[in-house]
Amino acid sequence: MRAKARRRGPRTAGPSLSGLVAGLTVLVLAIVLLALHASFFELVRFVLFTGVAVAVPGVALWRLVGGYGRNLVEDLSAGFAVGTAAQVLVYLASASIGLQAWSWAWAPVVLVIAFVDSDARARVLRRVEQPLRPLQAWLLAASTAVVLLIVYRRGPGQFLPAYTDPLRAYPDLAFQQALAASAKYDVPISTLWLGGEPMKYHTFFHQATAATQWGTRIDLTDLIHALSWLPLFLAGCGLVYALTTRLVPAGQSGATWAGPLAVFIAGLGGAVQPLAATGLGGISTAVAAYLSPTQNLGVLIVLALCIVAIDLLRANGKPRGRWVLLVLLALVAAGAKSTILPVVGTGFAFAFLQLGLVRRSTRPAFFGGLLSLAVFVAALITIFGGSTWGTEIKPFETFVQLSPYSLLVSNPHAQLLSGATTLLSWALAASGLFFLGRRWRDTGAVFLAGVAVAGLLGTLLTTQSGVSQLYFLRTAFPVIAVLASAGLANLVGRLGDRRAVVLVGAAGLLGLVAFAVARAQSADLQGIKGPWLWTLAAVAVVAVLVAVAWKVVRRPGNFLVALGGAAVAACMIGATLVPLQAFGSDKESNLVFAHPFRGGATAAEAGAAQWLRRNSKPGELVATNAHCIIQRDGVCDSRHFWLAALSERPVLIEGWSYSNQANRIALTSGGNPSLIPYWDRARLAANDAAFKAPSPNAIQRLRDAGVRWLYADNRAGEVSPALRNYVRIRHATLDATIYEIR
C-alpha cells in the first residue's frame, strides 16, 4: 500500500504526459492560425527561426544565467522573452556596422556554450522543479486557446489579406511596417514616409522584426500582419501564468485554477460593460495584441521583468546571475515600450518602502529602482530625444476622452460621472485584488501593487491623442489580473475546500449569463443609472444563488465567504462577456476592438510599390502625390504610410502623421496630429506640382531634393499626362504608375 501511495504522490521529476499533450494542443492551434495566412515554406522558416534562433538560446540563458527551471511553461515563455531581448541588442550592434544580415549568429554561439560544456549542459537540460499538474495544464491550455481565438478573430481574421481592399485597412499596421522597413537599413530608425527624418520612438519591436526578416527572408508584410504577433502573445500568456504562481504557490488550493484564470482575465477582462452601446475602455491584452505590436512586445518584457524582480526581492538579490537578466530586460524595455520602466520603477519604490518598514535589507529594491531610473533617463535622451510623443500632464482628462463622457456631456458633472463609471467598471473587473489579505505582507505582492498603481495613475494623470495614455494601464493590467486572481484564490481558500474551483466556475458562467441578460434588458434605457442597477442586481442574484447552492450541498466554509467569492468571480469573469461576444458579433466587437476602415491600398497599388522595392536600391528617394487616407471638407487624414512600408524606400512627403514634428505642432496647437496640415506648404506644393503641372523646373526641384523615383497614384488625384514627357515610365498598373528621374 505504501508503494502505491508513493506512486500517487505529486510529480516532481518532470512534466506529465497529459501536460505535454495539453501544451502540444496549444502549439498546434498556434501553427494552424499562422498557416491560415502564410505559405508552407514561410511558416517553416518562421517557426524554425523563432524556435531555434530565439527561444532555445533564450531558454539556455534563462536557465544558465538565472538558475531557473520551475516548469516548461515558464522556461519557454521567459526564454523567448530573453532570446528576443538578446536578439534586439545584437541586432542594434551588428546593424551599426552593416552586418545586420548576420545578427542571428549569436544564437549558435550561445548553444555551443550551453551544450558543449558538460556542467552547462546539465543545468540547461535538468528536469523542472514544479511541473504542471494535468488539470492545471489543461485549464491553462483552454484559457490560452480561447484568448488566442478571440485575438485571431478580431485581428488577422478581419484585417487580412493585407493591401488588397482599400476599405478594409488599419493605418497603424502600415506605420509599424514602415518602421520595420527602416530598421532593415537605418540605425537609428528614420521616418521613411517623410523623407527619412529621424524617428524618436520605441522601435525595438521593429529591430526584432528586421532581424527576423534578415534571418528568414520572409516579406515584412507577412511578418507584421500575419506572423510576429502570435509567439509574442503566446509567450505573454505563459508569463502571466508564471507570475501568478509566484503569489499562489503550487501547494495551495487555488494554484490549479488561479494561473489559468489570470491568463483568461488578462486576455479578455478588465472592464465590466453595463452599457449596451458604449464601451468602457479596452485595457486587456487582447485589445492591442495584434494592432499594436510594440505593446505586444512590451507586455512580454514587463512580465519577464516582474518575475525576475520578484525573485531578486524575495531572495535578497540572489543568485547574482539574475541581475544580468534584469539588466538585459531593462535595456530592452527602454526601447520596447516607453511605459514599462516607469511602472517597474514604481514597483521597486513600493518594495523599498515595505522592506524598510519591516526592517529588512532594502538593497535589492534600491538597486532595482536605480537601474530602472538610470535606463529610463538614458532612453529619454538617446532613444526619445527628449520627446514626449504628445504626452501632457492633465489630471483626469482621460475621463473626457473616454466614451461615457459623450453620454453625459449635457450634465454639469459629466467628467465626474464619467470617471466614476469608468473606475467602477475597472474596479469590479479586478475586484479580487481587494482580497489578497496577508499576501500584502509579501514583498513580491507589494512590488506588483506598485506596478498596478503606476499604470493606473499614468492613465489618469496624463493625456495624449487617441487616448494613448491608456497604454500605461494596458502595460500594468496583466499584473492587475495576476493580483486579482491571487486575491480570489485567497478569498475562496478561506472556505477550506479544494473543490472551491466549482464555486468559481459556476459563479463565472452564471455571471456571463446574468451580465448578458442585464445588458439586453437595459439596452433601451437612457443614461447610465439604469444599466448599472441592472448589472449590480445581476451580480447580487448570482452571488446569492451560488452561495446558497454551496451550502445546500453541504460544502464547508462560511456563507458570507462563499457569497463574496461568488460575487468577485461573477464580476471578474463576467467582465469578459463583450470580448467573448465579439468573436461572432461585429456590434459587440466595436465596443472593445478596432475595426477596419477605408484608406488602404488596392492590390494594384501595392503591387506597384513592391515592384519599386525590387527595382530600386535602399535609400533611393521617392516622391508621390498620395498623402491622405481620407480627405473631406479640406481636412486630410495624413496617416498614409503604405507606400514607404511596401517599397521600403524613403518618400519625400507621403503622410506626415506619427512624426515627431507633427506631435510637437499638435501639442502646441491642441489639434489632432493626424489631421493637422503639413507645416511646409511650399515644399508640399513643389512636390505635388510635378504630378499636376509637370515642367522642367518642377522636375529639377525634385532632382535637387534627391528624388530618383515618382510614384503617381491615380486614386489620390489627377496626374497630368504630360508627366511622361519629362521622366521615364518604368512600371504601370491600373491604379499607379512609376516613373524614374534621370
TIKOL-728757 format. One record per residue: x, y, z of N, C-alpha, C in turn; residue in three letters. Coordinates in steps of 0.2 Angstrom, whole numbers, plus 5000, padded with zeros to 4 digits. Example, Ala and Ser with C-alpha at 12.3 -4.5 7.8 and 13.67 -1.06 7.14 Angstrom:
REM residues 2
506649725039506249785039506649845039ALA 506449895035506849955036506450005039SER 
END
This chain:
REM residues 742
500449945000500050005000500450065000MET 501050065004501550125004501750134997ARG 501950084993502250094987501750124982ALA 501150104983500550134979500450204980LYS 500450224987500450294989500950334986ALA 501550304986502150344983502050364976ARG 501750314972501650324965501150374964ARG 500650384969500150434968500350504970ARG 500950504973501150574976501250624970GLY 501350684972501450734967502150724963PRO 502050744957502650734952503150794953ARG 503750774954504250824955504850814950THR 504850764946505350744942505350774935ALA 504750794933504650814926503950824924GLY 503850854919503150864916502750794915PRO 502150794916501750734914501550734907SER 501450674905501250664898500650704896LEU 500150704901499550744899499650814899SER 500150844903500350914902500650924896GLY 501050884894501450894887500950894881LEU 500450854882499950844877499550914877VAL 499350934883499051004883499451054880ALA 500051064881500451114878500551104871GLY 500551044868500651024861499951044858LEU 499451044861498751064858498751134857THR 499051174861499051254860499551264855VAL 500151224854500651244849500351224842LEU 499951174842499651154835499151204833VAL 498751234838498251284837498651344834LEU 499151364837499551424835499851414828ALA 500051354827500351344820499751344815ILE 499251324816498651324812498451394810VAL 498451434816498251504815498751544810LEU 499351524811499851554807499851534800LEU 499651474799499651444792499051464788ALA 498551494791497951524788498151584783LEU 498751614785498951674781499651674779HIS 499951614779500651614777500751544772ALA 501251554768501351494764501751444768SER 501751374766502051324770502851344771PHE 503251364766503951374767504051434771PHE 503651484771503651544775503551524783GLU 503051484784502851454790503451414793LEU 503751374789504351334792504951374793VAL 505051424789505651464791505551504797ARG 504951534798504751574804504751534810PHE 504451474810504451434816505151414818VAL 505551394813506251374814506651434817LEU 506651484814506951544817506751564824PHE 506151564825505851584831506051534837THR 506051474835506251424840506951414841GLY 507351404835508051384836508451444837VAL 508351504834508751564834508551614839ALA 507951604843507751654848507551614854VAL 507051564854506851534860507351494863ALA 507651444860508051394863508751424866VAL 509051474862509651504866509351554871PRO 508751574871508451614876508351574882GLY 508151514881507951464887508651444890VAL 509151434886509851424889510051474893ALA 510051544891510251594895509851604901LEU 509151594901508751594907508951544912TRP 509151484910509251434915510051444917ARG 510451454912511151464914511351524919LEU 511051584916511251644920510751654926VAL 510151634925509651644930509551594935GLY 509851534933509751474938509051454938GLY 508651464933507951444933507851374931TYR 507251344932507051284930506351264933GLY 505951304934505251284938504851244934ARG 504651264928504251224924504351244916ASN 504051204912504251214905503851274902LEU 503251294905502851354903503251414904VAL 503551414910503951474912504551484908GLU 504951424908505551424904505551444897ASP 505051414894504951434886504751504885LEU 504251524889504051594889504551644891SER 504851634896505351684899505951674894ALA 506151614892506651604887506551644881GLY 505951644878505851684872505951754873PHE 505751784879505751854881506551874881ALA 506951824884507651844885507951834878VAL 507751784874508051774867507851834863GLY 507251864864507051924860507451984862THR 507551994868507952044871508752044868ALA 508951984869509651974866509751984859ALA 509251964855509251974848509152054846GLN 508752084850508752164849509452194850VAL 509752184855510352214857510952194852LEU 510952134850511452104845511252144838VAL 510652144836510452174830510652254830TYR 510552284835510752354835511552364835LEU 511952314838512652324837512852304830ALA 512552244827512852224821512552274815SER 511952304816511752344811512152414811ALA 512452434816512852494816513452484812SER 513652424811514252414807514152384800ILE 513452384799513252354792513252274792GLY 513152244797513152174797512552144800LEU 511952184799511352164801511052094799GLN 511252074793511052014790511351954794ALA 511851964798512151914802512051914809TRP 511451954811511351964818511151904822SER 510951854818510651794821511251744824TRP 511851764822512451724824512551714831ALA 512251764835512351754842512051684845TRP 511551664842511151604844511651544844ALA 511951524838512351464839512951474844PRO 513251534845513751544850513451524857VAL 512851544858512551534865512451454866VAL 512251424860512051354860512651314861LEU 513251334858513851294858514151294866VAL 514051354869514251364876513851324880ILE 513251324879512751294883512751214883ALA 512951184877512951114876513551084876PHE 514151114874514751084874515051064881VAL 515051114885515251104892514751064896ASP 514951004899514550964902514150994908SER 514451034912514151064918513551114915ASP 513751154910513251194907512651154904ALA 512851104901512351064898511851034903ARG 512151004909511750984914511251034917ALA 511451094917511051144920510451164915ARG 510651164909510151184904509651124903VAL 509851064904509351004902509150974908LEU 509251004914508950974920508250974920ARG 507950924924507150924924506950984928ARG 506250994927505951054930505851034937VAL 505751094942505651084949504851074950GLU 504451114947503751114949503351104942GLN 503351044940502951034933502151044935PRO 501851064929501151074930500751014931LEU 500251014935499850954936499350954930ARG 499150894928498750884922498150934921PRO 497750934927497150984927497451054926LEU 497951074929498251134928498451154921GLN 498751104918498951114911498451124906ALA 497851084907497351084903496951144904TRP 496851174910496551234911496951294908LEU 497551294909497951344905497951334898LEU 497951274895497851274888497151294885ALA 496651284889495951304887495951384887ALA 496151414893496151484893496551524888SER 497151494887497551524882497251514875THR 496951454873496651444867496051494866ALA 495651504871495151544870495351624868VAL 495851644872496051714871496451714864VAL 496751664862497151664856496551674850LEU 496051634851495551634845495251704845LEU 495051734851494751794850495251844847ILE 495851844849496351894846496351884838VAL 496451814836496451804829495851824826TYR 495251814828494651834825494551914824ARG 494851944829494752024828495452054826ARG 495852014824496552034822496652014815GLY 497051964813497151934806496451914803PRO 496051894807495351864804494951924801GLY 495051984802494652034799495052084795GLN 495752084796496152134793496552104787PHE 496652034786496952004781496551984776LEU 496751974769497451984767497552064767PRO 498252084768498452154768498452184761ALA 498352244761498452284755498152254749TYR 497452234750497052214744496452254743THR 496152274749495552304749495652374753ASP 495552434749495652494752495152514757PRO 494552474758494052494763494152444769LEU 494652404769494752364775495552364777ARG 495652424780496352434782496452464789ALA 497052464791497152494798497852534797TYR 497852594797498552634795499052614800PRO 498952604806499452594811499952534809ASP 499652484806500052424804500552444798LEU 500252484794500752514789501252554792ALA 501152594797501652634801502152584804PHE 501952534807502352484810502852454805GLN 502552434799502952404794503452454791GLN 503252514790503752564788504352574792ALA 504152574799504752574804505152514803LEU 504852454803505252394802505652394795ALA 505452424790505752434784506352474785ALA 506252534789506852574790507352534795SER 507152494799507552464804508052414800ALA 507852394794508252344790508952384788LYS 508852444787509452484784509752534788TYR 509352564793509452634796509652614803ASP 510152654806510252654813510452724815VAL 510052764818509452744821508852744816PRO 508252714817507752714813507552784811ILE 507252794804507052854802506352854800SER 506052914799505352924796505352914789THR 505252854786505352844779504752874775LEU 504152884778503652914774503752994774TRP 504253024777504353094777505053104776LEU 505353084771506053094769506553074773GLY 506453024777506952994781507153034787GLY 506653084790506853114796507053074802GLU 507453094806507553054812506853034816PRO 506852974819506252954822506452944830MET 506152974834506152974841505552934844LYS 505652864845505152824846505352754849TYR 504952724853505152654855505152604849HIS 505752584846505752554840506052484840THR 506152454847506452394847506052334844PHE 505452334844505052284840505252284833PHE 505352344830505552344823506252324822HIS 506652334826507352294825507252224826GLN 506852194831506752124831506452094825ALA 505952134822505652114816506152114810THR 506552164810507052164804507552114805ALA 507752094811508152034812507851974810ALA 507251964811506851904809506851904801THR 506751964798506751964791507351944788GLN 507951974790508551954788508751884788TRP 508451854794508651784795508151734792GLY 507551754790507151714786506951734779THR 507151794777506951824771506151824769ARG 505751824775505051824774504851904773ILE 504451914768504251984767503952014773ASP 504152074774503952114780503152114781LEU 502852124775502052124776501852064779THR 502052004778501851944781502051934788ASP 502651964790502951964797502452004801LEU 502352074799501952114803501252104803ILE 500952084798500252074798500052004800HIS 500451954799500151884800500551844805ALA 501251854806501651804809501851824816LEU 502151884817502551904823502151914829SER 501551934828501151944834501051884838TRP 500951824835500751764839501251734844LEU 501951724842502351704848502451754853PRO 502451814852502451864857501851864862LEU 501251854859500751854863500651784867PHE 500851734864500851664867501351664873LEU 501951694872502351694877502151734883ALA 501851794881501551834886501051804891GLY 500651764888500151724891500451674896CYS 501051644894501451594898501751634904GLY 501951694903502251734909501751764914LEU 501151774911500551794916500451734921VAL 500451674918500351614922500951604927TYR 501551614924502151604929502151654934ALA 501951714933501951774938501451754943LEU 500851724941500351704946500651654951THR 501051604949501251554953501751584958THR 502051644957502451674962501951694968ARG 501351714967500951734973500451674975LEU 500351624971499951574973500351504972VAL 500751484978501151434977500751364975PRO 501151314973500851254970500551214975ALA 500751224981500351184987499751204989GLY 499551264987498851294989498351274984GLN 497751284987497151254983496951294977SER 497151364977497051404971497451394966GLY 498051354967498551354962498351324956ALA 497951274956497651244950497351284945THR 496951334947496551374943496751444943TRP 497151474948497251544948497651564942ALA 498151524940498551544934498151544928GLY 497851494926497451494920496951554920PRO 496651564926496151624927496451684925LEU 497051694928497451754927497551764919ALA 497751714916497851724908497151744905VAL 496651714907495951724904495751804906PHE 495851824912495651894914496151944910ILE 496751924911497251974907497151984900ALA 496951924897496751924890496151964888GLY 495651954891494951974889494552014894LEU 494852024900494452054905494652134906GLY 494552164912494752224913494252274914GLY 493652264911493152314912492452284912ALA 492052294917491352274917490952324912VAL 490552294907490252334902489452334903GLN 489252384907488452384908488152414902PRO 488452464898488152504893488152464886LEU 487552454884487452414878487852444871ALA 487852514871488152544865488752584866ALA 489052584872489652614874490152574877THR 490752574875491252534878491552574884GLY 491852544889492152574895492952564895LEU 493252574889493952564889494252494888GLY 494552484883494852424882495552424885GLY 495652384890496352384893496652314893ILE 496352264891496552194891497152184886SER 497452134886498052124882497752104875THR 497152074874496952054868496752124863ALA 496652174866496452234863497052264858VAL 497652254861498252284857498652234855ALA 498552164856499052114854499152114847ALA 498752124842498852124835498952194832TYR 498552244834498652304831499152354834LEU 499452334839499952374842500552324844SER 500952304839501452254841502052284846PRO 502152344846502552374852502252364859THR 501652364859501352344866501352274867GLN 501252234862501352164862502052144865ASN 502552174862503252154865503252184872LEU 503052244873503052274879502752234885GLY 502252204884501952164889502352104891VAL 502652074885503152014886503652034891LEU 504052094889504552114893504452134900ILE 503852174901503752194908503552134912VAL 503252084910503052024914503751984915LEU 504151984911504851944912505251984917ALA 505252054917505552094922505252084929LEU 504552084929504252074935504452004939CYS 504451954935504651894938505351894941ILE 505851914937506551924939506551964945VAL 506252024945506252074950505952044957ALA 505452004956505151974962505651924966ILE 505951884961506351834964506951864967ASP 507251924964507851954967507651994974LEU 507052024974506752054980506652004986LEU 506451944984506251894990506951864992ARG 507351854988508051814989508551864991ALA 508451924992508951974994509451984989ASN 509251984982509751994977510151934975GLY 509951874977510251814975509851764971LYS 510151724966510851724964510951784960PRO 511651804960511851874957511751864949ARG 511751804946511651804939510951834937GLY 510451834941509851864939509851934938ARG 510351974941510452044940510652054932TRP 510952004930511152014922510552004918VAL 510051964920509451954916509052024917LEU 509052054923508652114925508952174921LEU 509652174920509952224916509752214909VAL 509852154906509652144899508952164898LEU 508452144902507752154901507652234901LEU 507952264906507852334907508052374901ALA 508652354898508952394892508452384887LEU 508152324886507652314880507052354882VAL 506852354888506152384890506252464888ALA 506852484888506852564887506652574880ALA 506752534875506552544868506052504866GLY 505752464870505152414868504552454869ALA 504452484875503852524876503952574881LYS 503852644880504052694885503752684892SER 503152654892502852644898503052594903THR 503552554901503752494905504152524911ILE 504752554910505152574916504852614921LEU 504452664919504152704924503652664929PRO 503352614927502952574931503352524935VAL 503852494932504352444935504652484941VAL 504952544939505252584944504852604950GLY 504152614949503752624955503652564959THR 503652504955503652444959504252434964GLY 504852454961505352454966505352504972PHE 505052564970504952614976504452584981ALA 503952554979503452524984503852464988PHE 504252424985504552374988505052404993ALA 505452454991505952484995505652515002PHE 505052545001504652575007504452515011LEU 504152455008503952405013504552365016GLN 505052355013505652325016505952365021LEU 505952435020506152475026505752475032GLY 505052475031504652475036504652405041LEU 504852355037504952285041505652275043VAL 506052325042506752325043507152265040ARG 507052255034507452205030507852245025ARG 508352215022508852245018508452275012SER 508552335011508252375005508652374999THR 509252344999509752344994509452324987ARG 509152264987508852244980508352294977PRO 507952324981507452364979507752434977ALA 508252454981508652514979509052514972PHE 509352454972509752454965509252434959PHE 508752404961508252394955507952454953GLY 507752494958507452564956507952604953GLY 508552604955509152644952509252624945LEU 509252564944509352534937508752564933LEU 508152554935507552574931507652654929SER 507752694934507852764933508452784929LEU 508952754929509552764925509452754918ALA 509152694917509052664910508452714907VAL 507952734911507452774908507652844906PHE 508052874910508352934909508852934903VAL 509252884902509652874896509252864890ALA 508652824891508252814885507952884883ALA 507752924888507452994886507853034882LEU 508553024883509053064880509253034873ILE 509352974873509652934867509152914862THR 508552884865508052854861507552904859ILE 507252934864506752984863506953054862PHE 507553074862507753134861507453194865GLY 507253174871506853224875506153234873GLY 505853194868505153204865504753164870SER 504153194871503653154875503153124871THR 503153134864502753104859502053124860TRP 501953184862501253214863500953204870GLY 501353174875501053164881501053234885THR 500553244889500453304893500253284900GLU 500353324905500153314912499453354912ILE 498953314912498253344913497853294917LYS 497853304923497453254928496753244926PRO 496553184925495853164924495553184917PHE 495953214913495753224906495553164902GLU 495753104905495553034902494853024902THR 494553054907493853044908493453084903PHE 493753134900493353174895493453134888VAL 494053104887494153074881493853004880GLN 493652974886493352904885492552914884LEU 492352864881491652864878491052884883SER 491052864889490552884894490352954894PRO 490952994893490853064893490353094888TYR 490353064882489853084877489153074879SER 489053024883488353014885488153064890LEU 488553094894488453134899488653204898LEU 488853224892489053294891488653354893VAL 487953334893487553394895487453404902SER 487753354906487753354913488253404916ASN 488153444920488753494923489253454926PRO 489153394928489653354932489853294927HIS 489853304921489953244916490653214917ALA 491153254918491853224919491853184925GLN 491553204931491553164937491153104936LEU 490553104933490153044932490552994927LEU 490853024922491252984918491752944921SER 492152984926492652954930492352904934GLY 491852914938491552864942491352804939ALA 491052814933490852754929491352714927THR 491952744924492452704922492852674928THR 492952704933493352674939492952614942LEU 492252624942491852574945491952514940LEU 491952524934491952464929492652434930SER 493152464930493852434931493952404938TRP 493652434943493752404950493352334950ALA 492752334948492352274948492752214944LEU 492952234939493352184934493952154938ALA 494252194942494852174946494752164953ALA 494152154955493952154962494352104967SER 494552054964494952004968495552034971GLY 495852094968496452114972496352144978LEU 495752164980495552184987495552134992PHE 495652074990495552014995496251974995PHE 496852014994497451974995497651965002LEU 497352005007497451985014498151995016GLY 498451935019499151935021499651935016ARG 499451925010499951925004500251995003ARG 499852045006500152115005500752115009TRP 500952075014501552075018502152045013ARG 501952015008502451995004502752044999ASP 503452054999503752104995503552094988THR 503552034985503352024978502652054977GLY 502152044981501552074980501552154981ALA 501952174985501952254986502252274979VAL 502852244977503152264970502552274965PHE 502152214964501652214959501152264960LEU 500952284967500552334968500752404966ALA 501452414966501752474964501652484956GLY 501752424953501652424945500952444944VAL 500452414947499752424946499552494947ALA 499852524953499652594954499952644949VAL 500552624947500852674942500552674936ALA 500352614934499952604927499252644928GLY 498952644933498352674934498452754934LEU 498952774938499052844939499352874932LEU 499752834929499952864922499352874918GLY 498852834918498252844914497852904916THR 497752914922497352964925497653034925LEU 498353034926498653104926498953134920LEU 498953094915499153114908498653114903THR 498853144897498353144891498753134885THR 498553114880498853104873498353094868GLN 498453114862498053104856497853034856SER 497153014854496952954853496952914860GLY 496952944866496852914872497452864873VAL 498052884870498552834871498852834878SER 498652874882498852864889498652804892GLN 498152774889497852704892498452654891LEU 498952664887499452614887499852604894TYR 499852654898500052644905499752594908PHE 499052594908498652544911498652484908LEU 498652484901498752414897499352384899ARG 499952424900500552384902500552354909THR 500152384914500152364920499552314921ALA 499052304916498452264918498652194918PHE 499052164915499252094916499452084923PRO 499752124926499952124933499352134938VAL 498952174936498252184940497852114939ILE 497852084934497552024933497851964937ALA 498451964938498851924942498651934949VAL 498651994952498452014958497751994960LEU 497252014955496551994956496451924957ALA 496751884952496651804953496951784959SER 497551804961497851784968497351804973ALA 497051864973496551884978495951844979GLY 495751824973495151774973495251714975LEU 495851684974496151624976496151624984ALA 496451674986496451684994495751694997ASN 495351724994494651734997494351664997LEU 494251624991493951564992494351514995VAL 494951524996495351475000495151475007GLY 494851525010494551535017493951485018ARG 493751455012493151405013493451335015LEU 494151325014494451265016494251205012GLY 494051215006493851165002494151164995ASP 494551114993494951114987494451114981ARG 493851104982493351104976493051174975ARG 493351224979493151294978493151314970ALA 493551274966493551294959492851284956VAL 492451244959491751234956491351294958VAL 491451324964491151384965491351444960LEU 491951454959492251504955491951494948VAL 492051434945491751414939491051434938GLY 490651404943489951414942489751494942ALA 490051524947489951594948490151634941ALA 490651614938490951644932490451634926GLY 490251574925489751564920489151594921LEU 488851594927488251624928488251704928LEU 488851724930489051794929488951824921GLY 489251774917489251794910488551794907LEU 488151744910487451744908487051804911VAL 487151824917486751874920486951944917ALA 487651954916487852014913487552024906PHE 487451964902487151974895486451994896ALA 486051964901485351974902485252054904VAL 485752074909485652144911485852194905ALA 486252174901486452224895485852224890ARG 485552164889484952164885484352204888ALA 484252194894483652224897483752294898GLN 484352324898484452394900484652434893SER 484652394887484852424881484552484879ALA 483852494881483452554879483452604884ASP 483752594890483752644895484252704893LEU 484052764895484452824894484852834900GLN 485452864899485952874904486352814906GLY 486652814912487052764915486752734921ILE 486252764925486052734931485652674930LYS 485252674925484852604924485252544923GLY 485752554918486152494916486552474922PRO 486852524926487252504932486752464937TRP 486152484938485752454943485652384941LEU 485452374934485352304931486052264933TRP 486552294931487252254932487352234939THR 487252284944487352264951486852214953LEU 486252224951485752174953485952104950ALA 486252094944486452034942486952004946ALA 487452044948487952014952487751994959VAL 487252024962486952004968486551944967ALA 486151934962485751874961486251814960VAL 486751824956487251764955487551744962VAL 487851794965488151784972487751744977ALA 487151764977486651734982486551664980VAL 486351654973486251584971486751534972LEU 487351564970487951514971488151504978VAL 488051554982488251544989487751494993ALA 487051504991486551464994486651394991VAL 486751384985486951314982487551284986ALA 488051324987488651294990488451264997TRP 488051305001487851275007487351225007LYS 486951225002486351175001486751105000VAL 487251104996487651034995488151025001VAL 488051065006488451055012489251055011ARG 489451105008490151115007490351155013ARG 490951155015491251185021491351265020PRO 491451305025491551375024490951415026GLY 491151475027490651525029490251555024ASN 489651565025489151585019489351655016PHE 489551695021489751765018490451755014LEU 490851715016491451705011491251675005VAL 490751625005490551594998490151654994ALA 489851694998489451754994489951794991LEU 490451814995490951864992491351834987GLY 491551774987491951734982491551734976GLY 490851714976490451714970490351784967ALA 490251834971490251904968490851924964ALA 491451914967492051934964492151894958VAL 492051824958492151784952491651804947ALA 491051824948490551844943490751904940ALA 491051954944491252014941491852004937CYS 492351974939492951964935492851924929MET 492551874929492451834923491851864919ILE 491351894922490851924918491151984914GLY 491652014916491952064913492252044906ALA 492251984905492551954898491951944893THR 491351964895490751954891490851984884LEU 490952044884490952084877491452054873VAL 492052054875492552024871492451954868PRO 492051914873491851844870491351854865LEU 490851894866490351904861490651934855GLN 491251964855491551994849491751944844ALA 491851884847492051834842491551824836PHE 490951834837490451824832490051884830GLY 490151944834489752004834490152064832SER 490052094826490352154825490152214829ASP 489552214831489252264835489652264842LYS 489652204845490052204852490752214851GLU 491052194845491752204844491952274844SER 491552314841491652384840491752424847ASN 491452394852491552424859492152414862LEU 492552364860493152344863493752344858VAL 493652314852494252314847494152364841PHE 494752374838494652424832494352384827ALA 494152424822493852394816494152424810HIS 494152384804494452414798494052474796PRO 494452514792494152574789494552594783PHE 494252634779494552654772495252684773ARG 495552684767496252714767496852674765GLY 496652614764497252564762497352564755GLY 497852524753498052514746497652464742ALA 497552474736497252414731497852374730THR 497652314727498152264725498652294720ALA 498352334715498752364710499252414713ALA 499052454718499452504721500052464725GLU 499852414729500352384732500852344728ALA 500552314722501052284718501552334715GLY 501352394713501752444711502352464716ALA 502052474722502552484727503052434728ALA 502852364728503352314728503752304722GLN 503552324717503952324711504552374712TRP 504352434715504852484716505352464721LEU 505152424726505652394731506152344727ARG 505952304722506352254719506752294714ARG 506652354711506952384706507352444708ASN 507352464714507752514717508252494722SER 508652544724509152524729508952564736LYS 509152524741508952554748509252634748PRO 508852674751509052744752508852784746GLY 508652764740508452804735507752834736GLU 507752904735507152944737506552944732LEU 505952934735505352934731504952994732VAL 504653014727504153064728503453044726ALA 502953064729502253034727501753094728THR 501153084725500653134726500053104731ASN 500253054734499753024739499953044746ALA 499553074749499653104756499153084761HIS 498553074759497953074764497553004763CYS 497452974768497052914768496252924767ILE 496152984770495453014769495453084769ILE 495153114764495153194763494453214762GLN 494253254767493553284767493453354769ARG 493153394766493053464768493753494769ASP 494253484765494853514766495253494771GLY 495053434775495453414780495753344778VAL 496353334779496753274777496953234783CYS 496753174783497053124787497653094784ASP 498253114787498853104784499253044786SER 498852994789499152934791499252884785ARG 499552914780499752874774500452844774HIS 500552784775501152754776501352694772PHE 500852674768500952604765501452604759TRP 501552664756502052664751502752654753LEU 502952694759503552684762503652614765ALA 503052584768503052514770503252464765ALA 502852464759502952414754503552424750LEU 503752484749504352504744504952494748SER 504952504755505552504759506052564757GLU 505752614754506152674752505952734755ARG 506352784757506152844759505752884754PRO 505152914757504752954752504753024754VAL 504853074750504953144751504453174756LEU 503853164753503253184758502653134756ILE 502553084760501953034759501453064764GLU 501453034770501053064775501453104780GLY 501153134785501653174790501353154797TRP 500853114798500653094805501253054808SER 501153044814501653004818502353014817TYR 502453084816503153104816503253154822SER 503853164824504053204830503753274829ASN 503853304823503653364821502953374822GLN 502553324819501853334819501553334827ALA 501853294831501653294838501853354841ASN 502453384840502653444843502053504841ARG 501853504835501453554832500753544836ILE 500553484836499853464839499853484846ALA 500453474850500453484857500453564858LEU 500653604854500653674855499953704853THR 499753674847499053704845498453664847SER 498553614851497953574853497553534848GLY 497853524842497553494837497653414837GLY 497353384832497453314831498053304827ASN 498553264829499153264825499053224818PRO 498553194818498353154811498053204806SER 497753254809497353304805497653374804LEU 498253384807498553454806498753454798ILE 498753514796499053524789499853514789PRO 500153504783500853494783501153564784TYR 501653574788501953634790502353674785TRP 502653634780502953674775502553674768ASP 502153724767501653724762502053724755ARG 502553764755502953774749503253714746ALA 503553674751503853614749503353564747ARG 502753554750502253514748501953534741LEU 501853604740501653624733502153604728ALA 502853614729503353594724503253524723ALA 503153484728503153404727502553394722ASN 501953424724501353404720501353434713ASP 501653484712501753524705502053474700ALA 502453434702502753384697502253334695ALA 501753324698501253274696500653314693PHE 500453374695499853404692500053454687LYS 500653484687500853534682501553524680ALA 501753464678502453454677502853504672PRO 503453514674503853564669504553544671SER 505053564667505753554668505953584675PRO 505653644677505853664683505653624689ASN 504953604688504653564693505053494695ALA 505253464689505653404690506353414692ILE 506653474690507353494693507353504700GLN 506753534703506753544710506753474714ARG 506353424711506353364714507053324714LEU 507353334708508053314707508553344712ARG 508453404713508953444718508853414725ASP 508153394726508053364733508253294734ALA 508553264728508753194729508253144727GLY 507753164724507253114722507453074715VAL 507353014715507552974710506952944706ARG 506352934710505852894708505152934709TRP 504652934705504052964706503552904706LEU 503152904711502552854712501952894711TYR 501652894705500952934704500352884705ALA 500052904710499452864712498852894709ASP 498452864704497952884701497352894705ASN 497252864711496652864715496752924720ARG 497352954720497553004725497353074722ALA 497253074715497153144712497353134705GLY 497153184701497353184694498153194693GLU 498353154688499053154686499153174679VAL 499453224678499553254671499853204666SER 499553194660499853154655500553184653PRO 500653244654501253274651501853254655ALA 501753224661502253204665502753154662LEU 502553114657502953064654503453104649ARG 503353164648503753204643504453224647ASN 504453214653504953244657505353184661TYR 505053134662505353074666505153014662VAL 505452954664505352894660504952844664ARG 504452824660503952774663504352704664ILE 504352674670504652614672504152564673ARG 503552574676503052524678502352554678HIS 501852524675501152554675500652494677ALA 500252514681499652474683499052514682THR 498452484684497852524683497752584688LEU 498052574694498052624699498652664700ASP 499252644698499852684699500352674693ALA 500752724693501252724688501852754691THR 502452714689503052734692503552764687ILE 503852824688504252854684504952854687TYR 505452864683506152874685506452934682GLU 506752974687507153034685507853024683ILE 508053044677508753034675509153094676ARG 
END
